[in-house]
Every structure is written in structure tokens, then in C-alpha cells.
Amino acid sequence: MTYDGRNISFPLKTERRMLGNNSSTILHRPGSDSNETKCAAFTVGLVEVYITIHFVTILVSLVGNILLIISYVRMKETLMLPIANMAVSDLLTTLFLMPRLVRRELTGSNDFLIRGVTGTLLCKLCSFLSDISLSVSTQSLVLIAAERFLAIACPILYRKVMTVKRRYLFVGLTWIISMGIHSPYFYGFRLSTNNICEMNWEPAFDHKSTQPRYVLFLFVTVLLLPLITISVLYCIFGVKIRRDKVASSRTERGALRHQERSRKLQRMGIATVTAFLICWLLYIVINVFKELSSNTDLECSQGFKIVDNISRVLASCYSAVNPCICFIFVKSFSRQLFALCR
């Protein structure tokens, strides 16, 4: 399924093939060769609205993430390395996925522009790069949450463990793990006879059984587990802050600074988890339902497709959300932004 929302490229169980200039689409379910249903056009609603949202997302993501990277380079502060890592990964989505989403809305077709061997290679590469982006971002969020938790719960251990070299190592691991999770893309993604870039596990594996298993594996490892981990760590982080054991040893000024810093970190944590839920929860629910349900009538209903479109649009906005949160809650980045503007 092409992460069609932030949209990454999760190989969806439902492979959508456009029938020439016809606005209808065939949803082919791997679970049943005979279970094919014609549905209405892929996009339901005002196409202009979707295109406008995609263009705004591209603009905000490009400007915001590039500014984040420039700010990190100017600061040379390794503490902000995971945030810069997220900015780099979000740029991959903006560059390799968002233009394809805009083109699909404009033309009403999923056809890949380039054919032949070159088209197949680009199909694999674009799907791979746009999808590892989300995995890197979620792992970076886990890394940030774990760092903050460790700094509050075990400050001495934190100073010993989180050295400059280890920070670079952990950031490198986010890319290695993400590449490993999505490595099957280089086998499975290819151009169909209709020139659609889609996942096909044949002939090495049975597509009908392998596809839903792999999709659920991606949802669990890339989205659900990181979300649960981040939520738990920030909850513990909030409890630890309220039970500050060294509060009595601080000066009045130091206590106020500590409280203000803690409140900002809490607000940023809440904003991060909330943004993740808003952008991805509906998308997760909709696509897990598609994988587990055999009710094609419901999937082809107007109401379901509207909700499906909304989930994809929300997910596609995620690459523009992180830089906004960082510039709002991280003072060092906002200062660098003002310095760049001057």
C-alpha cells in the first residue's frame, strides 16, 4: 500500500487499477480472485481542496524542514540531532511522494510516468525512500522521548550513555532498521501491465497470504509500537517531573527555570503525540479494516471513501507538522530561525 497518506507506500491489499479514462477503479482483493468490485473514482470530494492541501504541505514541509536542518548545522548541538534526523526523513516524503499525490489528483490516474526497466527501478526506489521516511521519523520520536525520560529518571546514567558518538550511532540505527523493515520493497514493487506501481509477491511467495501479513507487520512496527512507546515514555516523564526529588536543593530562580523548562517539554510531548494521533490514527484504523474486512460494499460506499480520503490527506500532512512543533517549542531552533531571517 503506498503510504498513500503521509502517505507512504504500504503495499495495500486493495490494488487500484485505473481503467483508461474511465473514472471507476477495480479493487482486487488478494484473498479472492473472483471478488472484484467496481468502485467510484479514487478521490471523492473537491479535488481542488485536496490539491491545495498537498501544495501547502509541500511548501511548509520544504521550508520548515530545510530551516530545521540549517538551524542544526548552525548550532552544532548534538542534542538536537534526532530532530534534524526527522527533518531529513520528512524531506524524503515531500520529494518522492507528495508530487505523485498531486499528479494523481490532477490526472485522476495512478499510471507511472516512466515505463520499462527504468520505470520499474524508479517505482521500487520512490516507494522505498518515501516509506522509510515515516519509519525513521517515528523511531526518531522514540529516541527523543527515551532521551528525555532517561535524563529525568537516571541523569547520571544519561550523561554516561548519551555521548556524541552514541547519538550518531542511534540516529544511524534508525535508518538501518527502517531500510531492513522495507527491504522487501525491492523485490515486490514493480510496474503492472497497466503501468501501475504496486506490490506483487509472486512468484517467490503467495501474494494472497503474504500481502496482508506484511501490511500488518508494517503497521505494527512502523506506527503502533512507536506510538505506544512514545505515549508511555511521556506519561512516565510527566510523573517523574512532578516528583522532583532535588526540588528542595534548588534556588528559587533555579526552581522557576526548571518548572518552566519542564512545562515546555511536557507541552511539546503532548503536542507530538497529539499530532501523531490526529494524522495517523484514522489512517491506521481504515487500512487495518481494509486488510481484515471482506465487506467490499462498505468499502465502495460514498461515506467510507470520503473518510478514507480524509485519512490519507491527514496522514500526508504529517511531514509538515514536525517542523512547526519544533519551531514552536524548541527555543534554540526558533532563535536560529529569527537569526536566519535577519
Sequence and secondary structure as in RCSB ss.txt:
>XXXX:A:sequence
MTYDGRNISFPLKTERRMLGNNSSTILHRPGSDSNETKCAAFTVGLVEVYITIHFVTILVSLVGNILLIISYVRM
KETLMLPIANMAVSDLLTTLFLMPRLVRRELTGSNDFLIRGVTGTLLCKLCSFLSDISLSVSTQSLVLIAAERFL
AIACPILYRKVMTVKRRYLFVGLTWIISMGIHSPYFYGFRLSTNNICEMNWEPAFDHKSTQPRYVLFLFVTVLLL
PLITISVLYCIFGVKIRRDKVASSRTERGALRHQERSRKLQRMGIATVTAFLICWLLYIVINVFKELSSNTDLEC
SQGFKIVDNISRVLASCYSAVNPCICFIFVKSFSRQLFALCR
>XXXX:A:secstr
    SS      SSEEEE TT S EEEE TT TT EEEES S  S HHHHHHHHHHHHHHHHHHHHHHHHHHHHH
T GGGHHHHHHHHHHHHHHHHTHHHHHHHHHHS  B SS HHHHHHHHHHHHHHHHHHHHHHHHHHHHHHHHHHH
HHH HHHHHHH  HHHHHHHHHHHHHHHHHHHTTHHHHEEE TT BEEE  TTTS HHHHHHHHHHHHIIIIIIH
HHHHHHHHHHHHHHHHHT TTGGGS HHHHHHHHHHHHHHHHHHHHHHHHHHHHHHHHHHHHHHHHH   HHHHT
SHHHHHHHHHHHHHHHTHHHHHHHHHHHH HHHHHHHHHHH 
